[in-house]
């Protein structure tokens, strides 16, 4: 899996989050396992 520019990744073990600032092949690794992409939070409506 390639890292995507602007995506956040989180370690399931320790909770560390990283922001990808340069896209490329490979994956972010923490605690000897691949980090999972974080789903973006919805933007609240401005009603």
Number of C-alpha atoms within 10 A of each C-alpha: 9 10 19 17 12 12 16 18 23 19 20 14 11 9 11 12 16 16 16 15 12 10 12 12 9 10 15 20 13 16 11 9 12 16 21 15 17 14 9 8 6 6 6 6 5 4 3
